[in-house]
Amino acid sequence: MHSFLEGAFFDEDCNLWLSDVPYGRVFRIDRKGAWQVMHHIDGEPHSMRIAPDGSRIAVDYRHGLIELTGRDSFQVLSTGHANMPFLGLSDMIYGTDGRLWFTDSGRSSLSDPVGRVYCRTAEGALRLVANSVPYSNGICLSPDGTWLYVAATRSNQVLRLSTALPETGLPMLGTFLQLSGGLGPDGLATNAQGQIAVAQAQAGRAYVFDALGDPIADVRLPEGLWTTSVAFHPDDDSLLYITDAQFGAVFTCRIPD
């Protein structure tokens, strides 16, 4: 299957969802492993999530923040601020408070570190929370929602900031993990224990760290180098799903206690 799979996440029924960026598709994989195309649009969806109200919201590199309204239809919700259009959106995560956090990487890198992170409230207010990231990519929240983790792919880092944003201005942003090898971190995921999984792009592996940033596991895929996304099974914190875009495959691994 020709594809470039990204954005793995589980819904409340334990179906696994994946986005196929270049072909505009969103797949759902049921518990038995059956694949179904749920959406097929003229766009480049990098990731999708089911909003608290049940709508299907996606970050699309070409169109911005969109709602998938039908199998082949969508509605644009935002293209950025009037004086600062999106560069090209990458990934997203909802908090339990209904806030949507998402990354805007465009073609940023160490030579042009302008990748952004945004927060959108349940009421639709858009706020910039970071603007100097070398390719802001994967994004996830700590289980209690107090910390936001952001993959800075081109500097091979995972950054962290508090979700208790200041009244004005940008929050303090720091390095949580400094990685090496491959292209850098892509997708991120956390589980109820606070462990954080990292898909290391162009390295054929995923890493798992504890809540303090100490390494727990180094998972090597049997084939494929383009590791794009990770997701913990909602019913089993130790079962990690790893997506490889090179072969359009999904692997599972049991993480040791």
C-alpha atoms as an extended CHARMM CRD file, in Angstrom:
* protein
*
       257  EXT
         1         1  MET       CA              0.0000000000        0.0000000000        0.0000000000  PROA      1               0.0000000000
         2         2  HSD       CA              1.4300000000        3.3930000000       -0.9610000000  PROA      2               0.0000000000
         3         3  SER       CA              1.1600000000        5.6060000000        2.0950000000  PROA      3               0.0000000000
         4         4  PHE       CA              2.9930000000        7.6470000000        4.7020000000  PROA      4               0.0000000000
         5         5  LEU       CA              1.3670000000        6.8030000000        8.0020000000  PROA      5               0.0000000000
         6         6  GLU       CA              1.3810000000        9.2210000000       10.9250000000  PROA      6               0.0000000000
         7         7  GLY       CA             -0.6320000000       10.2880000000       13.9640000000  PROA      7               0.0000000000
         8         8  ALA       CA             -1.4870000000        7.0110000000       15.7220000000  PROA      8               0.0000000000
         9         9  PHE       CA             -4.1180000000        7.2500000000       18.4790000000  PROA      9               0.0000000000
        10        10  PHE       CA             -6.8150000000        5.0960000000       20.0660000000  PROA      10              0.0000000000
        11        11  ASP       CA            -10.4790000000        6.0370000000       20.4260000000  PROA      11              0.0000000000
        12        12  GLU       CA            -12.6670000000        5.0900000000       23.4000000000  PROA      12              0.0000000000
        13        13  ASP       CA            -13.5890000000        1.7910000000       21.7130000000  PROA      13              0.0000000000
        14        14  CYS       CA             -9.9060000000        0.8700000000       21.3440000000  PROA      14              0.0000000000
        15        15  ASN       CA             -9.8410000000        1.3440000000       17.5740000000  PROA      15              0.0000000000
        16        16  LEU       CA             -6.4770000000        2.5500000000       16.2790000000  PROA      16              0.0000000000
        17        17  TRP       CA             -6.5560000000        5.5600000000       13.9330000000  PROA      17              0.0000000000
        18        18  LEU       CA             -3.8160000000        6.5790000000       11.4910000000  PROA      18              0.0000000000
        19        19  SER       CA             -3.3970000000        9.4530000000        9.0490000000  PROA      19              0.0000000000
        20        20  ASP       CA             -1.9210000000        8.9810000000        5.5790000000  PROA      20              0.0000000000
        21        21  VAL       CA             -0.3700000000       12.3540000000        4.8000000000  PROA      21              0.0000000000
        22        22  PRO       CA              0.3010000000       12.4140000000        1.0130000000  PROA      22              0.0000000000
        23        23  TYR       CA             -2.8880000000       10.5830000000        0.0120000000  PROA      23              0.0000000000
        24        24  GLY       CA             -5.2910000000       12.4600000000        2.2950000000  PROA      24              0.0000000000
        25        25  ARG       CA             -6.6360000000        9.3740000000        4.0240000000  PROA      25              0.0000000000
        26        26  VAL       CA             -7.5600000000        8.5970000000        7.6170000000  PROA      26              0.0000000000
        27        27  PHE       CA             -7.6780000000        4.9180000000        8.5480000000  PROA      27              0.0000000000
        28        28  ARG       CA             -9.3840000000        3.1330000000       11.4180000000  PROA      28              0.0000000000
        29        29  ILE       CA             -8.1090000000       -0.2760000000       12.4960000000  PROA      29              0.0000000000
        30        30  ASP       CA            -10.4760000000       -2.3090000000       14.6660000000  PROA      30              0.0000000000
        31        31  ARG       CA             -9.5920000000       -4.7290000000       17.4600000000  PROA      31              0.0000000000
        32        32  LYS       CA             -9.3580000000       -7.6000000000       14.9580000000  PROA      32              0.0000000000
        33        33  GLY       CA             -6.8860000000       -5.7380000000       12.7680000000  PROA      33              0.0000000000
        34        34  ALA       CA             -9.2720000000       -4.8430000000        9.9380000000  PROA      34              0.0000000000
        35        35  TRP       CA             -8.4190000000       -1.5680000000        8.1580000000  PROA      35              0.0000000000
        36        36  GLN       CA            -11.0870000000        0.8510000000        6.9440000000  PROA      36              0.0000000000
        37        37  VAL       CA            -10.7630000000        4.2000000000        5.1690000000  PROA      37              0.0000000000
        38        38  MET       CA            -12.8910000000        6.5900000000        7.2170000000  PROA      38              0.0000000000
        39        39  HSD       CA            -11.9340000000        9.8030000000        5.4030000000  PROA      39              0.0000000000
        40        40  HSD       CA            -10.3190000000       10.5560000000        2.0550000000  PROA      40              0.0000000000
        41        41  ILE       CA             -9.8870000000       14.2680000000        1.3820000000  PROA      41              0.0000000000
        42        42  ASP       CA             -8.0010000000       16.5990000000       -0.9250000000  PROA      42              0.0000000000
        43        43  GLY       CA             -5.4840000000       17.5260000000        1.7330000000  PROA      43              0.0000000000
        44        44  GLU       CA             -2.4960000000       16.4020000000        3.7910000000  PROA      44              0.0000000000
        45        45  PRO       CA             -3.7920000000       15.3700000000        7.2250000000  PROA      45              0.0000000000
        46        46  HSD       CA             -0.8910000000       14.7480000000        9.5860000000  PROA      46              0.0000000000
        47        47  SER       CA             -2.9730000000       13.7990000000       12.5980000000  PROA      47              0.0000000000
        48        48  MET       CA             -6.5860000000       13.5840000000       13.7430000000  PROA      48              0.0000000000
        49        49  ARG       CA             -8.3280000000       13.4150000000       17.0960000000  PROA      49              0.0000000000
        50        50  ILE       CA            -11.9050000000       13.0110000000       18.2390000000  PROA      50              0.0000000000
        51        51  ALA       CA            -12.9020000000       16.2110000000       20.0460000000  PROA      51              0.0000000000
        52        52  PRO       CA            -14.8490000000       16.1610000000       23.3390000000  PROA      52              0.0000000000
        53        53  ASP       CA            -18.0550000000       16.8890000000       21.3910000000  PROA      53              0.0000000000
        54        54  GLY       CA            -17.4510000000       13.9060000000       19.0990000000  PROA      54              0.0000000000
        55        55  SER       CA            -16.3340000000       15.8670000000       16.0240000000  PROA      55              0.0000000000
        56        56  ARG       CA            -13.2630000000       14.7100000000       14.1300000000  PROA      56              0.0000000000
        57        57  ILE       CA            -10.6320000000       17.4340000000       14.1010000000  PROA      57              0.0000000000
        58        58  ALA       CA             -7.4100000000       17.1920000000       12.1000000000  PROA      58              0.0000000000
        59        59  VAL       CA             -4.2470000000       19.1740000000       11.5450000000  PROA      59              0.0000000000
        60        60  ASP       CA             -3.6600000000       19.4090000000        7.8130000000  PROA      60              0.0000000000
        61        61  TYR       CA             -0.3530000000       20.6420000000        6.4160000000  PROA      61              0.0000000000
        62        62  ARG       CA             -2.0210000000       22.3230000000        3.4600000000  PROA      62              0.0000000000
        63        63  HSD       CA             -5.3230000000       23.5690000000        4.8860000000  PROA      63              0.0000000000
        64        64  GLY       CA             -4.6350000000       24.2230000000        8.5940000000  PROA      64              0.0000000000
        65        65  LEU       CA             -6.9390000000       23.1620000000       11.4010000000  PROA      65              0.0000000000
        66        66  ILE       CA             -9.9440000000       21.3670000000        9.9230000000  PROA      66              0.0000000000
        67        67  GLU       CA            -13.0310000000       19.3880000000       10.8810000000  PROA      67              0.0000000000
        68        68  LEU       CA            -13.6330000000       16.2090000000        8.9060000000  PROA      68              0.0000000000
        69        69  THR       CA            -17.3530000000       16.4990000000        8.1510000000  PROA      69              0.0000000000
        70        70  GLY       CA            -17.7980000000       13.5020000000        5.8450000000  PROA      70              0.0000000000
        71        71  ARG       CA            -15.8990000000       10.7820000000        4.0780000000  PROA      71              0.0000000000
        72        72  ASP       CA            -14.5000000000       13.2310000000        1.5200000000  PROA      72              0.0000000000
        73        73  SER       CA            -15.4830000000       16.6070000000        2.9760000000  PROA      73              0.0000000000
        74        74  PHE       CA            -14.0180000000       18.9650000000        5.5440000000  PROA      74              0.0000000000
        75        75  GLN       CA            -14.4340000000       22.4420000000        6.9820000000  PROA      75              0.0000000000
        76        76  VAL       CA            -11.5230000000       24.7670000000        7.6830000000  PROA      76              0.0000000000
        77        77  LEU       CA            -11.6210000000       25.9590000000       11.3030000000  PROA      77              0.0000000000
        78        78  SER       CA             -8.4820000000       28.0890000000       11.3420000000  PROA      78              0.0000000000
        79        79  THR       CA             -5.5620000000       29.0470000000        9.1120000000  PROA      79              0.0000000000
        80        80  GLY       CA             -3.7900000000       30.9060000000       11.9110000000  PROA      80              0.0000000000
        81        81  HSD       CA             -3.8260000000       34.4950000000       13.0510000000  PROA      81              0.0000000000
        82        82  ALA       CA             -4.5340000000       37.1780000000       10.4560000000  PROA      82              0.0000000000
        83        83  ASN       CA             -0.9520000000       38.4590000000       10.6060000000  PROA      83              0.0000000000
        84        84  MET       CA              0.6150000000       35.0460000000       11.1830000000  PROA      84              0.0000000000
        85        85  PRO       CA             -0.7650000000       32.2140000000        9.0210000000  PROA      85              0.0000000000
        86        86  PHE       CA              0.1630000000       28.6480000000        9.8740000000  PROA      86              0.0000000000
        87        87  LEU       CA              3.4370000000       27.3650000000        8.4360000000  PROA      87              0.0000000000
        88        88  GLY       CA              2.2050000000       23.7910000000        8.0380000000  PROA      88              0.0000000000
        89        89  LEU       CA              0.6140000000       21.8500000000       10.9060000000  PROA      89              0.0000000000
        90        90  SER       CA              2.1050000000       18.6150000000       12.2510000000  PROA      90              0.0000000000
        91        91  ASP       CA              0.4580000000       17.0170000000       15.3120000000  PROA      91              0.0000000000
        92        92  MET       CA             -2.1890000000       17.5360000000       17.9800000000  PROA      92              0.0000000000
        93        93  ILE       CA             -3.5250000000       16.4590000000       21.3830000000  PROA      93              0.0000000000
        94        94  TYR       CA             -6.6160000000       17.2850000000       23.4370000000  PROA      94              0.0000000000
        95        95  GLY       CA             -6.4580000000       17.9140000000       27.1720000000  PROA      95              0.0000000000
        96        96  THR       CA             -9.1870000000       16.7820000000       29.5420000000  PROA      96              0.0000000000
        97        97  ASP       CA            -10.1810000000       20.4470000000       29.8980000000  PROA      97              0.0000000000
        98        98  GLY       CA            -11.0700000000       20.5950000000       26.2040000000  PROA      98              0.0000000000
        99        99  ARG       CA             -8.0600000000       22.6380000000       25.1620000000  PROA      99              0.0000000000
       100       100  LEU       CA             -6.4260000000       21.5920000000       21.8960000000  PROA      100             0.0000000000
       101       101  TRP       CA             -2.6480000000       21.7770000000       21.6350000000  PROA      101             0.0000000000
       102       102  PHE       CA             -0.9990000000       21.4660000000       18.2290000000  PROA      102             0.0000000000
       103       103  THR       CA              2.2980000000       21.9890000000       16.4510000000  PROA      103             0.0000000000
       104       104  ASP       CA              3.0590000000       24.1230000000       13.4080000000  PROA      104             0.0000000000
       105       105  SER       CA              6.3840000000       23.0470000000       11.9530000000  PROA      105             0.0000000000
       106       106  GLY       CA              6.3920000000       24.1870000000        8.3510000000  PROA      106             0.0000000000
       107       107  ARG       CA              9.9430000000       23.7750000000        7.0210000000  PROA      107             0.0000000000
       108       108  SER       CA             11.6250000000       25.0140000000       10.2030000000  PROA      108             0.0000000000
       109       109  SER       CA             14.9990000000       23.6510000000       11.2740000000  PROA      109             0.0000000000
       110       110  LEU       CA             18.1220000000       24.6390000000       13.2100000000  PROA      110             0.0000000000
       111       111  SER       CA             18.9600000000       27.1030000000       10.4460000000  PROA      111             0.0000000000
       112       112  ASP       CA             15.4560000000       28.5880000000       10.6560000000  PROA      112             0.0000000000
       113       113  PRO       CA             14.0510000000       27.7950000000       14.1320000000  PROA      113             0.0000000000
       114       114  VAL       CA             10.5670000000       29.2370000000       13.7150000000  PROA      114             0.0000000000
       115       115  GLY       CA              8.4050000000       26.1740000000       14.4900000000  PROA      115             0.0000000000
       116       116  ARG       CA              5.3890000000       27.0170000000       16.6300000000  PROA      116             0.0000000000
       117       117  VAL       CA              3.0720000000       25.5010000000       19.2090000000  PROA      117             0.0000000000
       118       118  TYR       CA             -0.5210000000       26.6660000000       19.6410000000  PROA      118             0.0000000000
       119       119  CYS       CA             -3.2910000000       26.2330000000       22.1890000000  PROA      119             0.0000000000
       120       120  ARG       CA             -6.9390000000       26.5300000000       21.1340000000  PROA      120             0.0000000000
       121       121  THR       CA             -9.5940000000       26.7760000000       23.8140000000  PROA      121             0.0000000000
       122       122  ALA       CA            -12.9210000000       24.9630000000       23.6920000000  PROA      122             0.0000000000
       123       123  GLU       CA            -14.4560000000       28.3110000000       22.7290000000  PROA      123             0.0000000000
       124       124  GLY       CA            -12.1410000000       28.6220000000       19.7280000000  PROA      124             0.0000000000
       125       125  ALA       CA             -9.6410000000       31.2150000000       20.9920000000  PROA      125             0.0000000000
       126       126  LEU       CA             -6.2060000000       30.6300000000       19.4720000000  PROA      126             0.0000000000
       127       127  ARG       CA             -3.0100000000       31.3770000000       21.3900000000  PROA      127             0.0000000000
       128       128  LEU       CA              0.6360000000       31.0490000000       20.4010000000  PROA      128             0.0000000000
       129       129  VAL       CA              2.6600000000       29.3490000000       23.1560000000  PROA      129             0.0000000000
       130       130  ALA       CA              6.0380000000       28.7420000000       21.4320000000  PROA      130             0.0000000000
       131       131  ASN       CA              7.6110000000       30.2190000000       18.3180000000  PROA      131             0.0000000000
       132       132  SER       CA             11.2650000000       29.2050000000       18.1350000000  PROA      132             0.0000000000
       133       133  VAL       CA             11.2510000000       25.4080000000       17.8180000000  PROA      133             0.0000000000
       134       134  PRO       CA             13.4330000000       23.6570000000       15.1960000000  PROA      134             0.0000000000
       135       135  TYR       CA             10.5730000000       21.6940000000       13.5890000000  PROA      135             0.0000000000
       136       136  SER       CA              7.8650000000       21.3710000000       16.2460000000  PROA      136             0.0000000000
       137       137  ASN       CA              6.3720000000       17.9470000000       15.6460000000  PROA      137             0.0000000000
       138       138  GLY       CA              4.9500000000       15.2940000000       18.0020000000  PROA      138             0.0000000000
       139       139  ILE       CA              3.0110000000       16.5100000000       21.0200000000  PROA      139             0.0000000000
       140       140  CYS       CA              1.5020000000       14.9350000000       24.1280000000  PROA      140             0.0000000000
       141       141  LEU       CA              0.4160000000       15.7290000000       27.6790000000  PROA      141             0.0000000000
       142       142  SER       CA              1.4010000000       14.2630000000       31.0190000000  PROA      142             0.0000000000
       143       143  PRO       CA             -1.4020000000       12.1060000000       32.4900000000  PROA      143             0.0000000000
       144       144  ASP       CA             -2.4190000000       14.8430000000       34.9400000000  PROA      144             0.0000000000
       145       145  GLY       CA             -2.3780000000       17.4530000000       32.1660000000  PROA      145             0.0000000000
       146       146  THR       CA              0.1390000000       19.7340000000       33.8710000000  PROA      146             0.0000000000
       147       147  TRP       CA              2.9850000000       19.2840000000       31.3690000000  PROA      147             0.0000000000
       148       148  LEU       CA              3.0830000000       19.5250000000       27.6000000000  PROA      148             0.0000000000
       149       149  TYR       CA              5.8010000000       17.6710000000       25.6890000000  PROA      149             0.0000000000
       150       150  VAL       CA              6.8430000000       18.7560000000       22.1940000000  PROA      150             0.0000000000
       151       151  ALA       CA              9.1960000000       16.9830000000       19.7920000000  PROA      151             0.0000000000
       152       152  ALA       CA             11.7750000000       19.3410000000       18.2820000000  PROA      152             0.0000000000
       153       153  THR       CA             12.7510000000       17.0480000000       15.4410000000  PROA      153             0.0000000000
       154       154  ARG       CA             15.5950000000       19.0360000000       13.8920000000  PROA      154             0.0000000000
       155       155  SER       CA             17.4100000000       19.6300000000       17.1910000000  PROA      155             0.0000000000
       156       156  ASN       CA             16.8240000000       16.0170000000       18.3490000000  PROA      156             0.0000000000
       157       157  GLN       CA             15.0820000000       17.1260000000       21.5370000000  PROA      157             0.0000000000
       158       158  VAL       CA             11.8510000000       16.6840000000       23.4270000000  PROA      158             0.0000000000
       159       159  LEU       CA             10.8560000000       19.9950000000       24.9950000000  PROA      159             0.0000000000
       160       160  ARG       CA              8.5450000000       20.5650000000       27.9580000000  PROA      160             0.0000000000
       161       161  LEU       CA              6.4090000000       23.4380000000       29.1680000000  PROA      161             0.0000000000
       162       162  SER       CA              3.7530000000       23.9670000000       31.8110000000  PROA      162             0.0000000000
       163       163  THR       CA              0.1230000000       24.0230000000       30.6570000000  PROA      163             0.0000000000
       164       164  ALA       CA             -0.5740000000       26.6970000000       33.2910000000  PROA      164             0.0000000000
       165       165  LEU       CA              0.0470000000       29.4910000000       30.8360000000  PROA      165             0.0000000000
       166       166  PRO       CA              0.9330000000       33.0130000000       31.9410000000  PROA      166             0.0000000000
       167       167  GLU       CA             -1.7130000000       35.6870000000       31.4320000000  PROA      167             0.0000000000
       168       168  THR       CA              0.3150000000       37.1970000000       28.6010000000  PROA      168             0.0000000000
       169       169  GLY       CA              3.4130000000       36.3050000000       26.6420000000  PROA      169             0.0000000000
       170       170  LEU       CA              5.0790000000       32.9820000000       26.0630000000  PROA      170             0.0000000000
       171       171  PRO       CA              5.5780000000       30.3620000000       28.8000000000  PROA      171             0.0000000000
       172       172  MET       CA              9.0110000000       29.1270000000       29.8460000000  PROA      172             0.0000000000
       173       173  LEU       CA             10.1910000000       26.2910000000       27.5890000000  PROA      173             0.0000000000
       174       174  GLY       CA             12.9280000000       23.8150000000       28.4200000000  PROA      174             0.0000000000
       175       175  THR       CA             14.6280000000       20.6440000000       27.2070000000  PROA      175             0.0000000000
       176       176  PHE       CA             13.2540000000       17.4520000000       28.7870000000  PROA      176             0.0000000000
       177       177  LEU       CA             15.1860000000       14.9470000000       26.6550000000  PROA      177             0.0000000000
       178       178  GLN       CA             18.2740000000       15.3190000000       24.4790000000  PROA      178             0.0000000000
       179       179  LEU       CA             18.4100000000       12.4920000000       21.9590000000  PROA      179             0.0000000000
       180       180  SER       CA             20.8190000000       11.4870000000       19.1860000000  PROA      180             0.0000000000
       181       181  GLY       CA             20.7880000000        9.5910000000       15.9340000000  PROA      181             0.0000000000
       182       182  GLY       CA             18.3190000000        9.3950000000       13.0980000000  PROA      182             0.0000000000
       183       183  LEU       CA             16.4620000000       12.5190000000       12.0450000000  PROA      183             0.0000000000
       184       184  GLY       CA             15.0800000000       13.2230000000       15.5110000000  PROA      184             0.0000000000
       185       185  PRO       CA             11.9180000000       12.5890000000       17.5230000000  PROA      185             0.0000000000
       186       186  ASP       CA              8.6050000000       12.4990000000       15.6770000000  PROA      186             0.0000000000
       187       187  GLY       CA              5.4640000000       11.2440000000       17.4320000000  PROA      187             0.0000000000
       188       188  LEU       CA              5.1010000000       11.2140000000       21.2300000000  PROA      188             0.0000000000
       189       189  ALA       CA              2.7360000000        9.4470000000       23.6220000000  PROA      189             0.0000000000
       190       190  THR       CA              2.2840000000        9.0870000000       27.3740000000  PROA      190             0.0000000000
       191       191  ASN       CA              0.4910000000        6.5100000000       29.4970000000  PROA      191             0.0000000000
       192       192  ALA       CA             -1.2150000000        6.6390000000       32.8910000000  PROA      192             0.0000000000
       193       193  GLN       CA              2.1020000000        5.9570000000       34.6550000000  PROA      193             0.0000000000
       194       194  GLY       CA              3.6140000000        9.0770000000       33.1510000000  PROA      194             0.0000000000
       195       195  GLN       CA              5.9380000000        7.1610000000       30.8700000000  PROA      195             0.0000000000
       196       196  ILE       CA              6.6810000000        8.8950000000       27.5760000000  PROA      196             0.0000000000
       197       197  ALA       CA              7.2740000000        7.0590000000       24.3070000000  PROA      197             0.0000000000
       198       198  VAL       CA              9.2220000000        8.6670000000       21.4670000000  PROA      198             0.0000000000
       199       199  ALA       CA              9.1900000000        7.6220000000       17.8080000000  PROA      199             0.0000000000
       200       200  GLN       CA             12.7210000000        8.2910000000       16.5880000000  PROA      200             0.0000000000
       201       201  ALA       CA             12.4330000000        9.1110000000       12.8760000000  PROA      201             0.0000000000
       202       202  GLN       CA             14.8420000000        7.5630000000       10.3630000000  PROA      202             0.0000000000
       203       203  ALA       CA             16.2650000000        5.3550000000       13.0980000000  PROA      203             0.0000000000
       204       204  GLY       CA             13.8480000000        2.4090000000       13.0920000000  PROA      204             0.0000000000
       205       205  ARG       CA             13.2560000000        2.5920000000       16.8020000000  PROA      205             0.0000000000
       206       206  ALA       CA             11.1820000000        3.9790000000       19.6270000000  PROA      206             0.0000000000
       207       207  TYR       CA             12.3190000000        4.9870000000       23.0790000000  PROA      207             0.0000000000
       208       208  VAL       CA             10.3970000000        4.8960000000       26.3570000000  PROA      208             0.0000000000
       209       209  PHE       CA             11.3300000000        7.0660000000       29.3510000000  PROA      209             0.0000000000
       210       210  ASP       CA              9.8640000000        7.4140000000       32.8150000000  PROA      210             0.0000000000
       211       211  ALA       CA              8.3200000000       10.6310000000       34.1210000000  PROA      211             0.0000000000
       212       212  LEU       CA             11.7540000000       11.8650000000       35.2550000000  PROA      212             0.0000000000
       213       213  GLY       CA             13.2990000000       11.2980000000       31.8380000000  PROA      213             0.0000000000
       214       214  ASP       CA             15.2390000000        8.1420000000       32.6980000000  PROA      214             0.0000000000
       215       215  PRO       CA             15.3240000000        5.4950000000       29.9190000000  PROA      215             0.0000000000
       216       216  ILE       CA             13.1530000000        2.3960000000       30.2690000000  PROA      216             0.0000000000
       217       217  ALA       CA             13.2390000000        0.7740000000       26.8330000000  PROA      217             0.0000000000
       218       218  ASP       CA             14.9350000000        1.0240000000       23.4460000000  PROA      218             0.0000000000
       219       219  VAL       CA             12.6910000000       -0.7310000000       20.9220000000  PROA      219             0.0000000000
       220       220  ARG       CA             14.2420000000       -1.6970000000       17.5690000000  PROA      220             0.0000000000
       221       221  LEU       CA             11.8360000000       -2.4480000000       14.7150000000  PROA      221             0.0000000000
       222       222  PRO       CA             12.4010000000       -5.6620000000       12.7220000000  PROA      222             0.0000000000
       223       223  GLU       CA             12.1770000000       -3.6320000000        9.4990000000  PROA      223             0.0000000000
       224       224  GLY       CA             11.6940000000       -0.0240000000        8.4610000000  PROA      224             0.0000000000
       225       225  LEU       CA             13.5940000000        3.0870000000        9.5070000000  PROA      225             0.0000000000
       226       226  TRP       CA             10.8990000000        5.7560000000        9.3280000000  PROA      226             0.0000000000
       227       227  THR       CA              9.3150000000        5.4990000000       12.7650000000  PROA      227             0.0000000000
       228       228  THR       CA              6.6350000000        8.1930000000       12.8180000000  PROA      228             0.0000000000
       229       229  SER       CA              4.2350000000        7.6810000000       15.7110000000  PROA      229             0.0000000000
       230       230  VAL       CA              3.5900000000        5.7770000000       18.9140000000  PROA      230             0.0000000000
       231       231  ALA       CA              0.5150000000        5.0480000000       21.0330000000  PROA      231             0.0000000000
       232       232  PHE       CA             -0.0430000000        3.1310000000       24.2630000000  PROA      232             0.0000000000
       233       233  HSD       CA             -3.0390000000        0.7990000000       24.2750000000  PROA      233             0.0000000000
       234       234  PRO       CA             -5.7300000000        2.3870000000       26.4920000000  PROA      234             0.0000000000
       235       235  ASP       CA             -6.4280000000       -0.9050000000       28.2780000000  PROA      235             0.0000000000
       236       236  ASP       CA             -2.7930000000       -1.8880000000       28.7790000000  PROA      236             0.0000000000
       237       237  ASP       CA             -0.1280000000        0.6750000000       29.7170000000  PROA      237             0.0000000000
       238       238  SER       CA              2.6570000000       -1.7530000000       28.8590000000  PROA      238             0.0000000000
       239       239  LEU       CA              1.5430000000       -2.3860000000       25.2550000000  PROA      239             0.0000000000
       240       240  LEU       CA              3.0960000000        0.1120000000       22.8440000000  PROA      240             0.0000000000
       241       241  TYR       CA              2.0410000000        0.4840000000       19.1910000000  PROA      241             0.0000000000
       242       242  ILE       CA              4.7140000000        1.8220000000       16.8300000000  PROA      242             0.0000000000
       243       243  THR       CA              4.0360000000        3.0650000000       13.2940000000  PROA      243             0.0000000000
       244       244  ASP       CA              6.5780000000        2.7520000000       10.4940000000  PROA      244             0.0000000000
       245       245  ALA       CA              5.9310000000        4.8240000000        7.3630000000  PROA      245             0.0000000000
       246       246  GLN       CA              8.5660000000        3.1540000000        5.1990000000  PROA      246             0.0000000000
       247       247  PHE       CA              6.5810000000       -0.0750000000        4.9080000000  PROA      247             0.0000000000
       248       248  GLY       CA              3.1680000000        1.1570000000        6.0560000000  PROA      248             0.0000000000
       249       249  ALA       CA              3.2770000000       -1.1180000000        9.0830000000  PROA      249             0.0000000000
       250       250  VAL       CA              2.2590000000       -1.0890000000       12.7330000000  PROA      250             0.0000000000
       251       251  PHE       CA              4.2930000000       -3.0150000000       15.3120000000  PROA      251             0.0000000000
       252       252  THR       CA              3.5550000000       -3.7850000000       18.9590000000  PROA      252             0.0000000000
       253       253  CYS       CA              5.9430000000       -4.2130000000       21.8580000000  PROA      253             0.0000000000
       254       254  ARG       CA              5.4920000000       -5.1140000000       25.5070000000  PROA      254             0.0000000000
       255       255  ILE       CA              7.3360000000       -2.5700000000       27.6700000000  PROA      255             0.0000000000
       256       256  PRO       CA              8.9070000000       -4.1210000000       30.7980000000  PROA      256             0.0000000000
       257       257  ASP       CA              7.7920000000       -2.9330000000       34.2470000000  PROA      257             0.0000000000
